[in-house]
């Protein structure tokens, strides 16, 4: 009987192991992390990690040093115009090929048993007897199984949580910079296509020592979203051509993401979900820093020796992370629904709101009065837009 089996060695899985071992050193050698691939392995992802994530890792004594593109702010373009905010270093862009490998190696050095090339085929909860994990190399029995296995989570399927309704389709490519790009130290979001329930992006990145740009399209599938349904790859090709880039010379990387849904089950019996298996930000698809925060919470929870894994749902629900994700889920329905134009108007007429968003991404302190005033202005704009729609 293994004490804890963590399925998935991405940021959520490695951080869960690190946090558990940090809070309960007696667990050294008793935590198994299963990874279906072998490091270093490719993981399609735009790679933006807010400074919040790096701060949490440093608190665990894990400084992940990999090639990175520093980020000092955000540029946002929409149907109402464009706005920028740059409060200073708010994060960086990494390659998951390098970042995940480095973080997993730190977890191994702290005492986690990482087993690479092991595919989880099924998980079965045995109630008080723990759980059985069927893998490509045999069966394992565990007291607790932590699902950190992303969108296609085998643990989520075993838990019966369903696929969820907030699902995103994403495609990205890496290209050379072009003359029309924004400053390299900014994350650029382009939501000017209102027919798209999502956005296009241009992020700085470093590939093999070269300064490139990761470009992509994110589309969220949700009730009420006004989306023509055109394939994200087709949309990206059109955008690349508009920038003077030949799409045929680019290699598309496609993937899916799952948004956080407050009512979705995250624990039952001996099984619990962490990271994207539980859900991440549905507005932007941001997931690395959130996966790290999930892992910090999950490791601390497991180290406390809970009488029941079911308590994870309450612990998560009361956390700062879940409060933040609940707000983002509500905002996703707002921005990708009928209020989109009024929300766009708010951001373009109140750039201080984007500034606060940058500070939040970086876990920087901000003036709550300043934030309250920005929210009040936004609420007033949205209310005024609703009134005008009724009168029309």
C-alpha positions in Angstrom: 0.0 0.0 0.0 1.5 3.3 -1.2 0.6 6.3 1.0 0.0 8.8 -1.9 0.0 8.3 -5.6 0.1 11.5 -7.7 -1.0 11.0 -11.3 0.8 13.5 -13.5 4.2 15.2 -13.0 3.3 18.6 -14.4 3.4 21.8 -12.2 0.4 20.6 -10.2 1.7 17.1 -9.5 5.3 18.1 -8.7 4.2 21.0 -6.5 1.8 18.7 -4.6 4.7 16.3 -3.9 7.0 19.2 -2.9 4.4 20.7 -0.6 3.6 17.4 1.1 7.2 16.6 1.7 7.9 20.1 3.0 5.1 19.9 5.5 5.6 16.3 6.4 9.2 15.1 5.9 8.2 11.6 7.1 6.6 11.1 3.7 10.0 10.9 2.0 9.9 7.7 -0.1 6.2 7.3 0.5 5.0 9.5 -2.4 4.9 8.1 -5.9 4.4 10.4 -8.9 3.3 8.7 -12.2 4.1 10.4 -15.5 3.0 8.8 -18.8 5.8 10.5 -20.8 9.5 10.7 -20.1 11.3 13.9 -19.3 12.1 16.1 -21.0 8.7 16.0 -22.7 6.9 18.5 -24.9 3.8 20.1 -23.4 1.9 22.6 -25.7 1.3 25.8 -23.6 1.8 29.5 -24.1 4.0 29.3 -21.0 3.1 32.5 -19.1 3.6 32.1 -15.4 2.7 34.9 -13.0 5.1 35.9 -10.4 2.6 34.5 -7.9 3.6 31.0 -9.0 7.3 31.6 -8.7 6.9 33.1 -5.2 5.0 30.1 -4.0 7.7 27.8 -5.3 10.4 29.8 -3.7 8.5 29.5 -0.4 8.9 25.7 -0.9 12.6 26.2 -1.5 12.2 25.4 -5.2 13.8 28.0 -7.5 13.1 26.7 -11.1 15.9 28.2 -13.2 15.2 27.7 -16.9 15.4 30.0 -20.0 12.6 32.6 -19.7 11.3 35.7 -21.3 10.6 38.4 -18.6 7.2 40.0 -18.6 6.5 43.5 -17.2 3.0 44.1 -18.3 0.0 43.4 -20.5 -1.4 44.8 -23.7 -5.1 44.3 -24.4 -6.8 45.0 -27.7 -10.6 44.7 -28.2 -13.4 46.1 -30.3 -13.4 49.4 -28.2 -9.6 50.1 -28.6 -6.4 49.1 -27.0 -4.9 49.6 -23.5 -1.6 48.7 -21.8 -0.4 48.4 -18.2 3.2 47.9 -17.1 3.7 48.0 -13.4 7.1 46.2 -13.5 8.1 42.5 -13.4 4.9 40.5 -13.2 6.1 37.1 -14.4 7.8 35.3 -17.2 7.2 33.0 -20.1 8.8 29.6 -19.9 8.8 26.5 -22.1 7.0 23.6 -20.4 9.6 21.2 -22.0 12.2 22.7 -19.7 10.1 24.1 -16.7 8.2 20.8 -16.0 11.4 18.8 -16.2 13.3 21.1 -13.8 10.4 21.2 -11.3 10.1 17.4 -11.4 13.8 16.9 -10.8 13.5 19.2 -7.7 10.6 17.0 -6.4 12.7 13.9 -6.9 15.7 15.5 -5.0 13.3 16.1 -2.1 12.2 12.5 -1.9 9.4 11.9 -4.4 9.5 8.6 -6.3 9.0 9.7 -9.9 8.1 6.9 -12.3 8.3 8.0 -15.9 6.8 6.2 -18.9 3.9 4.9 -16.8 0.4 5.4 -18.3 -2.6 5.3 -16.0 -5.3 3.2 -17.6 -7.9 3.2 -14.9 -8.5 4.1 -11.3 -10.9 2.4 -8.9 -11.8 3.7 -5.4 -12.1 1.0 -2.8 -13.6 3.2 -0.1 -11.9 2.7 3.2 -9.4 0.3 1.5 -7.9 3.1 -0.5 -7.7 2.9 -4.3 -6.3 0.8 -7.1 -4.5 2.4 -10.0 -4.2 0.2 -13.1 -1.2 1.3 -15.1 0.7 0.1 -18.2 3.2 -1.6 -16.0 0.8 -3.2 -13.5 -1.4 -2.3 -10.6 -0.7 -0.1 -7.6 -2.7 0.3 -4.3 -2.7 3.7 -2.6 -4.2 5.2 0.4 -4.9 8.4 -1.6 -4.8 9.1 -5.3 -4.3 12.7 -6.4 -5.4 13.5 -10.0 -3.0 16.0 -11.4 -3.5 14.6 -14.9 -5.1 17.6 -16.7 -7.9 17.7 -19.2 -8.1 14.0 -19.9 -7.8 13.1 -16.2 -8.3 9.4 -15.5 -8.8 10.2 -11.9 -11.6 12.7 -12.7 -13.3 10.0 -14.8 -13.1 7.6 -11.8 -14.5 10.3 -9.5 -17.4 10.7 -11.8 -17.0 14.5 -12.2 -17.8 14.5 -15.9 -16.0 16.4 -18.6 -17.4 19.8 -17.6 -19.1 22.5 -19.6 -16.3 25.1 -19.7 -13.9 23.6 -22.2 -11.5 25.5 -24.4 -9.9 24.6 -27.7 -6.4 26.2 -28.3 -3.8 26.2 -31.0 -0.4 27.9 -31.0 2.8 28.3 -33.1 6.2 29.8 -32.5 7.4 32.4 -35.1 10.0 35.1 -35.6 9.0 38.6 -34.4 7.4 40.9 -36.9 7.4 44.7 -37.2 3.8 45.0 -35.9 4.5 43.2 -32.6 4.1 45.1 -29.3 7.0 45.5 -26.9 8.7 42.2 -26.1 8.2 42.6 -22.4 4.4 42.5 -22.7 1.8 39.8 -22.9 -0.5 40.8 -25.8 -4.1 39.7 -25.9 -6.3 40.5 -28.9 -10.0 40.1 -28.3 -11.1 42.4 -31.2 -13.0 39.6 -32.9 -16.3 39.7 -31.1 -17.5 36.6 -33.0 -14.9 34.7 -31.2 -15.6 33.6 -27.6 -11.9 34.0 -26.8 -8.9 35.8 -28.0 -5.7 35.7 -30.0 -2.3 36.2 -28.2 1.3 37.0 -28.8 3.7 36.2 -26.0 7.5 36.5 -26.0 9.3 33.2 -25.7 12.8 31.7 -25.8 13.3 28.6 -27.9 16.8 27.1 -28.1 18.3 30.4 -27.1 16.4 32.3 -29.8 14.0 35.1 -29.0 10.7 34.1 -30.7 7.0 34.9 -30.3 4.4 32.3 -29.3 1.2 33.1 -31.1 -2.2 31.4 -30.7 -5.9 31.4 -30.5 -8.0 30.5 -27.5 -11.7 29.7 -27.8 -14.0 28.9 -24.8 -17.0 26.7 -25.3 -19.7 27.9 -22.9 -23.5 28.4 -22.9 -24.4 31.9 -24.1 -21.1 32.4 -26.0 -21.6 34.1 -29.4 -19.1 32.1 -31.5 -19.3 31.4 -35.2 -17.6 28.0 -34.6 -14.8 28.5 -37.1 -11.9 26.2 -36.3 -9.2 27.8 -34.1 -6.4 26.7 -36.5 -8.2 28.5 -39.4 -8.5 31.6 -37.3 -4.8 31.4 -36.4 -3.8 30.9 -40.1 -5.7 34.1 -41.1 -4.1 36.1 -38.3 -0.6 34.9 -39.3 -1.2 35.9 -42.9 -2.3 39.3 -41.7 1.0 39.7 -39.9 2.9 38.7 -43.0 3.7 35.2 -41.7 3.3 32.1 -43.9 1.2 29.6 -42.0 2.6 26.7 -44.0 6.0 27.3 -42.5 4.7 27.0 -38.9 4.0 23.9 -36.8 0.6 24.0 -35.1 0.3 22.7 -31.6 -3.3 22.0 -30.6 -4.6 21.2 -27.1 -7.6 21.6 -24.9 -8.2 23.2 -21.5 -10.8 22.9 -18.7 -12.3 25.9 -16.9 -13.1 25.8 -13.2 -16.7 25.1 -12.3 -17.6 25.6 -8.6 -20.2 22.9 -8.5 -18.0 20.2 -9.9 -16.8 17.4 -7.6 -13.1 17.5 -6.6 -13.0 14.7 -4.1 -14.6 11.4 -3.1 -13.4 8.4 -1.1 -9.7 8.1 -1.7 -9.6 10.3 -4.8 -9.0 14.1 -5.1 -8.4 16.5 -8.0 -5.7 19.1 -8.3 -4.8 21.6 -11.0 -6.4 21.5 -14.4 -8.1 18.2 -13.6 -10.2 20.3 -11.1 -10.3 23.4 -13.4 -8.3 26.5 -14.1 -9.1 30.1 -15.3 -11.7 29.9 -18.1 -11.3 33.5 -19.1 -7.7 33.4 -20.2 -6.7 29.8 -19.8 -4.0 30.7 -17.3 -3.0 27.6 -15.5 0.7 27.3 -14.5 0.6 29.6 -11.4 -2.8 28.2 -10.5 -1.6 24.6 -10.8 1.3 25.6 -8.4 -1.2 27.1 -5.9 -3.4 24.1 -6.1 -0.4 21.9 -5.4 0.7 24.0 -2.4 -2.8 23.7 -0.9 -3.1 19.9 -1.7 0.3 19.1 -0.2 -0.5 21.0 3.0 -3.9 19.3 3.2 -2.4 15.8 2.8 0.3 16.5 5.4 -2.4 17.4 7.9 -3.5 13.8 7.9 -7.2 14.3 7.1 -9.6 11.8 8.4 -11.4 11.9 5.0 -10.2 13.0 1.6 -13.7 14.4 1.0 -12.6 17.3 3.2 -10.5 18.5 0.3 -13.6 20.0 -1.3 -14.2 22.3 1.7 -10.5 23.2 2.1 -10.3 24.2 -1.6 -13.7 26.1 -1.5 -12.4 28.3 1.4 -9.1 29.0 -0.3 -8.0 32.3 -1.9 -7.5 30.2 -5.1 -11.1 29.0 -5.3 -12.4 32.5 -4.5 -10.3 33.8 -7.4 -11.4 31.1 -9.8 -15.1 31.6 -8.9 -14.8 35.2 -9.8 -13.1 34.3 -13.1 -15.8 31.8 -13.9 -18.5 34.5 -13.4 -16.4 36.9 -15.5 -16.1 34.4 -18.3 -19.9 34.2 -18.6 -20.0 38.0 -18.5 -17.2 38.8 -21.0 -18.0 36.0 -23.5 -21.8 36.7 -23.2 -24.0 39.6 -24.1 -22.2 42.1 -21.9 -18.9 41.9 -23.8 -19.1 45.3 -25.3 -19.7 47.0 -22.0 -16.8 45.1 -20.4 -14.5 46.1 -23.3 -15.6 49.7 -22.8 -14.8 49.5 -19.1 -11.2 48.2 -19.7 -10.5 50.8 -22.4 -11.9 53.7 -20.4 -10.5 52.5 -17.0 -6.9 51.4 -17.7 -6.2 51.3 -14.0 -8.3 48.1 -13.9 -5.8 46.4 -16.2 -3.0 47.7 -14.0 -4.6 46.0 -11.0 -5.0 42.8 -13.0 -1.2 42.9 -13.7 -0.5 43.3 -10.0 -2.9 40.4 -9.2 -1.1 38.2 -11.7 2.2 39.0 -10.0 0.9 38.8 -6.4 1.9 42.4 -5.9 0.2 44.5 -3.2 -2.4 46.9 -4.5 -4.5 49.7 -3.0 -7.9 48.2 -2.2 -9.6 51.6 -2.4 -8.1 52.0 -5.8 -9.4 48.6 -6.8 -12.9 49.3 -5.3 -13.2 52.5 -7.3 -12.2 50.6 -10.5 -14.9 47.9 -9.8 -17.5 50.6 -9.1 -16.8 52.3 -12.4 -17.0 49.0 -14.2 -20.3 48.1 -12.5 -21.7 51.5 -13.4 -20.7 51.1 -17.1 -22.2 47.7 -17.3 -25.5 48.9 -15.7 -25.7 51.8 -18.0 -25.2 49.5 -21.0 -28.0 47.2 -19.8 -30.3 50.2 -19.4 -29.5 51.4 -22.9 -30.2 48.0 -24.4 -33.6 47.9 -22.7 -34.5 51.3 -23.9 -33.5 50.4 -27.5 
